[in-house]
Amino acid sequence: MPSELSTDIVIVGAGVAGLWLNARLRALGYSTVLVENARLGGGQTFKAQGIIHGGAKYALHGALTGASEAIADMPRRWREALAGDGELDLSGVRLLSEAHYLWSPGTLAGNLTSFFASKAVRGRVDQVKGEQLPPALQDRAFKGKVYRLAELVVDVPSLVARLAELAGDGLLAGERIEPLNDQGRLAGLIVDGRAIRAQRVVLSAGEGTQALLTALGIEQPAMQRRPLHMVLAKGANLKPLYAHCLGGGPKPRITVTTHPGADGQWVWYLGGEIAEAEGVAREPAQQIAAAQKEIAHLLPWVDQSQMRWATLRVNRAEPAQSGLVRPDNAFLADQPGLLVGWPTKLALAPDFADRVIGALQRDGISPHTHAPLPELPKPALATPVWDELLP
Ligand code: FAD
């Protein structure tokens, strides 16, 4: 039987939420253990497009209210962290794009009028033309309007690698998780037979949180899965593009991000409406055909003859929708001895950490002195999906 450990906070799930929280807590002097049962970042995090939303997308359909400052502040917080002078030092993390773009291929004036009138975008959106256009749109045949949003796009694998460095000796590969109860109270977890005593347990296991709650005999908070069917395209001639392409409706018709393959070629990663309901119902070959048709229509100058394609099915894990959930906040719920939540977006990992730290401070949980951790079995980093699916 491995020896018992003692720490301030034990976190389960090393996606962006658990890793960011872990780094923040360590920076505040808490001792932590972060348990992962598969690979670091290998859940939703490595499948994210990496856009650090500031809420502009929601302003398109009026869902962003004056009260929703959390998401509006995310680009600034990430920018400071990436520059090495924010709440975490992420100075080595690769920034894929300084901006995300909004691209209106036709005449969608009505849609854009309300968008530009909204508080969320005022002063933060500029129209770009000519050489300022994203490289993939710089073609004579291009028609439409493009706006630059003050939203970043980060390279998620390098982000996770940096957050794993900041985790120091606190990462633990562990599969079997049981509650450690003391006089009827949750006093930590038993991970693969090793007791880990902690002042608080935090569950940030994404889609795995539901099963963990069941294992702990807890019914709330309820979780929902939102399925997506993403498309990937790789080709030697692809140029980078980071943009929401507007359709007639409130949601972007396609959201394109571009990621570096291990062989140096760019990979387009397509989400947005194409990856939702109808896209989920399509078989992979039909989904690829639908994406090819969209690209031929929207970017007719792109040579598709040398492109390779793949699709990826993935669920977004979120709290079951209720009046409490807004797209612009992380979600955190309290249970005795336990905090449970979902950031709902990669961009909102700082907000998730704020909420946990706020709950700890409210409950008077401060850093204690613990024996140094022994060397623990470490989980490996995940592989980028573009390298897995389109090597
Ligand atoms: P996850 O990344 O899913 O991490 C959970 C971790 O817990 C995993 O590593 C998993 O292995 C581990 N785990 C599960 N069960 C257990 C267990 N029993 N014991 C131990 N460990 C366990 N957000 C944005 O802000 N911008 C974007 O551009 C964006 N694009 C997206 C694109 C797609 C296709 C998807 C699916 C999501 C996107 N998101 C985006 C949302 C974002 O990816 C998620 O909100 C975020 O990654 C969730 O992080 P997490 O740490 O909560 O969950």
Boltz pocket constraint, residues with backbone or C-beta under 6 A from the ligand:
constraints:
  - pocket:
      binder: B
      contacts: [[A, 12], [A, 13], [A, 14], [A, 15], [A, 16], [A, 17], [A, 18], [A, 35], [A, 36], [A, 37], [A, 38], [A, 39], [A, 40], [A, 41], [A, 42], [A, 43], [A, 44], [A, 45], [A, 46], [A, 47], [A, 48], [A, 49], [A, 50], [A, 51], [A, 52], [A, 53], [A, 174], [A, 175], [A, 177], [A, 204], [A, 205], [A, 206], [A, 207], [A, 208], [A, 209], [A, 212], [A, 228], [A, 230], [A, 271], [A, 314], [A, 315], [A, 316], [A, 317], [A, 341], [A, 342], [A, 343], [A, 344], [A, 345], [A, 346], [A, 347], [A, 348]]
      max_distance: 6.0
